[in-house]
């Protein structure tokens, strides 16, 4: 057997490409001095010298440089004018002024106008350092630009994916309603006609089928409602939160009376909102406060305060509260904290509420003590200035 060992050839780095330098200079001796200093610093480069803006523009378009070295004053134009020409061509090319005398005031003004750096002709030993730093800064800008573009693409892809998912959820839940309605109807018909005519197990099976069909109808209806938050939202406009709350309380009057609930509200300011969706937020939070009440009659407090450009609402109750271990799941779709036998519902109400609030540019969170109650907070953009909102709330409180 051969003892030879096959060695993988070492990977070789691709040969470096010479640095392309464009000089704006009318003095051949100065051009030679600059080139000599760069060779001394072991730069691998090619260079072209131009004297007029026309030659500069033509050379930039034909063979874009990686760096421009410009004299401050030339007979026909000033080197700083090249900065504007580069901007017109939409090019990020560092420009370093190489001048015999510039002065601190002129130097600072040139840097403000877009020059990357400046080097005096009497101190050309600093030129290699200035070039390396300028190229490094340009590389960092390019990396940052690429990262921003990649992030923008990802955001657009995510937005498109979300739109497609919302459209799919809407179509799927909408199209599923009719066949499921038929299944539920026939299951209920079986229950009505054949209950007691078969054995006990058959009655149970029918009950299971009816209950399952009803729960599936509820889930599909809730999924359809969730998908509509994004697809059916209206443009935000000034909305009287107090009027919306009053309408919601009126709509909940039956369960309010049934549970002997008391709902107290302070003055609420106008906010930028979709009136229907704001109503959904209040209805979900107040409905949950009534549903998850303790042995005491439900007492719910709704209030608001202006915080900068936002309005912070709070909905507090004296209900059963939320265990800390469950807090992470409370805003997730179809996440139930209690058994279906104890509390009805699909567990999507708070997910819808969160989606609405976030689409309005706000945030939602809660504080709770198990057995003592819960307070939900959410923010929306104020429709009025802070002063106007405070005056409106004071007036509403006085009128009440």
SVG drawing of the C-alpha trace seen along z (x, -y; Angstrom):
<svg xmlns="http://www.w3.org/2000/svg" viewBox="-88 -81 97 83">
<polyline fill="none" stroke="black" stroke-width="0.4" points="0.0,0.0 1.3,-3.4 2.3,-5.7 1.7,-8.8 -0.8,-11.3 -2.8,-13.4 -2.7,-17.0 -5.5,-19.5 -4.0,-22.5 -4.2,-25.6 -6.9,-28.1 -5.4,-31.2 -6.9,-34.6 -8.0,-36.3 -5.5,-38.9 -6.1,-42.3 -7.5,-44.9 -5.5,-48.1 -7.1,-51.1 -8.6,-53.5 -7.7,-57.0 -8.9,-60.1 -6.8,-63.2 -8.1,-66.8 -4.8,-68.5 -3.3,-70.9 0.4,-70.6 2.2,-67.5 4.8,-67.9 2.2,-67.7 0.7,-64.6 4.1,-63.0 4.6,-63.9 1.2,-62.3 2.0,-59.1 5.4,-58.8 4.1,-59.1 1.5,-56.4 4.1,-54.1 6.2,-54.7 3.2,-53.6 3.0,-50.4 -0.3,-51.3 -1.3,-49.2 -3.1,-51.8 -3.9,-53.3 -4.5,-57.0 -5.9,-59.4 -5.5,-63.2 -8.1,-65.7 -8.3,-69.5 -11.9,-70.4 -15.3,-69.4 -16.2,-68.0 -13.1,-65.6 -14.0,-64.7 -17.6,-63.8 -16.6,-61.8 -13.9,-59.9 -16.3,-59.2 -18.9,-57.8 -16.4,-55.7 -14.4,-54.3 -15.8,-55.2 -12.9,-55.8 -12.7,-54.5 -11.3,-57.8 -10.9,-61.3 -7.9,-63.5 -8.7,-67.1 -6.7,-70.4 -8.7,-73.1 -8.1,-75.8 -7.6,-75.2 -7.6,-77.8 -11.0,-76.6 -12.9,-75.4 -12.6,-74.5 -12.0,-70.9 -14.9,-71.1 -17.3,-71.4 -16.5,-67.7 -18.5,-66.9 -21.7,-68.2 -20.9,-66.4 -20.5,-63.1 -23.8,-63.7 -25.5,-64.2 -24.1,-60.9 -25.4,-59.3 -22.0,-58.1 -20.5,-57.6 -16.9,-58.2 -14.6,-59.8 -13.0,-63.1 -9.8,-64.3 -8.6,-67.8 -4.9,-68.1 -4.0,-71.7 -1.0,-73.9 -2.7,-76.2 -6.3,-75.9 -6.7,-77.5 -8.8,-76.2 -11.9,-78.1 -11.9,-76.9 -11.0,-73.4 -14.0,-73.2 -16.4,-74.6 -15.2,-72.1 -15.8,-69.2 -19.3,-70.5 -20.0,-70.6 -19.0,-66.9 -15.2,-66.6 -14.0,-63.5 -10.6,-65.0 -7.9,-67.4 -4.1,-67.1 -1.6,-69.9 0.8,-69.4 3.6,-70.1 2.6,-67.2 1.9,-64.4 3.1,-61.8 -0.4,-62.0 -2.1,-61.2 -1.9,-57.3 -3.4,-57.4 -6.2,-59.7 -6.9,-57.4 -7.1,-54.3 -9.4,-55.9 -11.7,-57.2 -11.9,-53.8 -12.6,-52.2 -15.4,-54.7 -16.8,-54.1 -16.8,-50.3 -18.7,-50.8 -21.3,-53.0 -21.7,-50.4 -22.1,-47.6 -24.7,-49.7 -26.5,-50.5 -26.6,-46.8 -27.9,-45.9 -30.6,-48.5 -31.6,-47.2 -31.7,-43.6 -33.8,-44.7 -36.2,-46.6 -36.5,-43.5 -37.2,-41.3 -39.8,-43.8 -41.5,-43.9 -41.5,-40.1 -42.9,-39.8 -45.6,-42.4 -46.5,-40.5 -46.6,-37.2 -48.8,-38.7 -51.2,-40.1 -51.3,-36.7 -52.0,-35.0 -54.7,-37.4 -56.3,-37.0 -56.1,-33.2 -57.6,-33.2 -60.4,-35.4 -61.2,-33.2 -60.8,-29.9 -62.9,-30.9 -65.5,-32.5 -65.8,-29.5 -65.9,-27.1 -68.9,-28.7 -71.5,-27.3 -70.6,-23.6 -70.2,-23.8 -73.5,-25.5 -75.0,-22.5 -73.3,-20.0 -74.4,-21.9 -78.0,-22.1 -78.3,-18.4 -76.7,-17.5 -79.3,-19.6 -82.0,-18.0 -80.8,-14.6 -80.8,-15.7 -84.4,-16.9 -85.9,-14.0 -84.1,-11.0 -83.3,-12.0 -84.7,-9.2 -85.5,-6.9 -82.0,-5.4 -79.9,-4.2 -78.1,-6.6 -74.8,-6.2 -76.4,-7.4 -77.8,-10.5 -74.3,-11.3 -72.8,-10.9 -75.3,-13.3 -74.7,-15.8 -70.9,-15.6 -71.5,-16.2 -73.8,-19.2 -71.4,-20.7 -68.4,-20.1 -70.1,-21.7 -71.1,-24.7 -67.6,-25.2 -66.2,-24.9 -68.6,-27.6 -67.5,-29.8 -63.8,-29.3 -64.3,-30.0 -66.3,-33.1 -63.6,-34.3 -60.9,-33.6 -62.8,-35.5 -63.2,-38.4 -59.4,-38.3 -58.5,-38.4 -60.8,-41.3 -58.9,-43.5 -56.3,-43.9 -58.3,-43.6 -61.4,-45.7 -59.7,-48.4 -60.7,-52.0 -58.5,-55.1 -57.9,-56.5 -59.8,-59.7 -60.6,-61.8 -63.0,-59.6 -64.8,-60.4 -63.7,-57.6 -66.4,-58.5 -69.2,-58.1 -67.8,-54.8 -67.6,-53.5 -71.2,-54.6 -72.4,-52.7 -70.5,-49.6 -72.0,-49.7 -75.5,-50.0 -74.9,-47.0 -73.8,-45.0 -76.8,-46.0 -78.3,-42.5 -75.2,-40.8 -74.5,-43.9 -78.0,-43.5 -77.7,-39.7 -74.5,-39.9 -75.4,-43.0 -72.3,-44.6 -71.4,-48.3 -69.4,-50.1 -67.9,-53.5 -66.1,-55.8 -64.2,-59.0 -64.0,-61.5 -62.3,-60.1 -60.6,-62.3 -60.8,-62.0 -58.3,-59.7 -57.1,-58.8 -59.0,-55.5 -61.3,-53.4 -64.5,-53.8 -65.7,-50.2 -62.4,-48.7 -62.1,-50.9 -65.5,-49.6 -64.2,-46.1 -61.4,-46.8 -63.7,-48.2 -66.2,-45.4 -63.6,-42.6 -62.0,-44.1 -65.3,-44.9 -66.9,-41.6 -63.9,-39.7 -64.1,-41.7 -67.8,-40.6 -67.2,-37.0 -64.3,-36.4 -65.9,-37.9 -65.4,-36.7 -68.1,-36.0 -68.6,-39.7 -70.7,-41.6 -68.4,-42.9 -67.2,-46.4 -65.4,-47.9 -63.6,-51.3 -62.6,-52.8 -60.4,-55.9 -57.8,-57.7 -54.9,-60.1 -53.0,-62.1 -49.3,-61.1 -47.5,-63.3 -49.0,-62.6 -50.7,-59.4 -53.7,-58.7 -53.4,-55.8 -56.6,-54.0 -57.2,-51.7 -59.9,-49.1 -59.9,-47.8 -62.0,-45.1 -62.4,-43.2 -62.5,-39.8 -60.6,-36.6 -57.3,-38.0 -54.6,-36.3 -51.9,-33.9 -48.3,-35.0 -47.6,-31.6 -50.4,-32.4 -49.4,-36.0 -47.2,-35.0 -50.1,-33.3 -52.9,-35.7 -52.6,-37.7 -52.0,-34.6 -54.7,-33.2 -56.9,-30.4 -55.0,-30.3 -57.4,-29.5 -56.5,-30.0 -59.6,-28.1 -61.6,-25.0 -64.3,-25.3 -66.8,-23.9 -66.1,-26.7 -65.9,-29.7 -67.2,-29.8 -65.3,-31.3 -62.5,-30.5 -59.7,-32.5 -59.2,-34.9 -60.7,-38.1 -57.5,-39.5 -55.6,-38.5 -58.0,-40.6 -57.7,-43.4 -53.9,-43.4 -53.9,-43.4 -56.2,-46.3 -54.3,-48.4 -50.9,-47.7 -52.4,-48.5 -53.4,-51.9 -49.8,-52.5 -50.4,-51.8 -49.4,-49.2 -51.4,-47.0 -50.4,-45.4 -51.9,-44.4 -51.3,-44.2 -53.1,-41.6 -53.2,-40.1 -54.8,-36.6 -58.1,-36.7 -58.2,-40.5 -58.6,-41.8 -56.9,-42.9 -56.2,-46.2 -55.6,-46.3 -53.8,-49.4 -53.6,-50.4 -52.5,-53.5 -53.8,-55.3 -52.7,-58.4 -54.4,-61.6 -56.6,-63.4 -56.0,-66.7 -53.0,-68.5 -52.2,-67.8 -53.7,-71.1 -56.8,-70.6 -57.3,-67.1 -56.9,-68.1 -59.4,-71.0 -61.9,-68.6 -61.6,-66.0 -61.9,-68.7 -65.0,-70.0 -66.5,-66.6 -65.8,-65.9 -67.4,-69.2 -70.4,-68.5 -70.8,-65.1"/>
</svg>
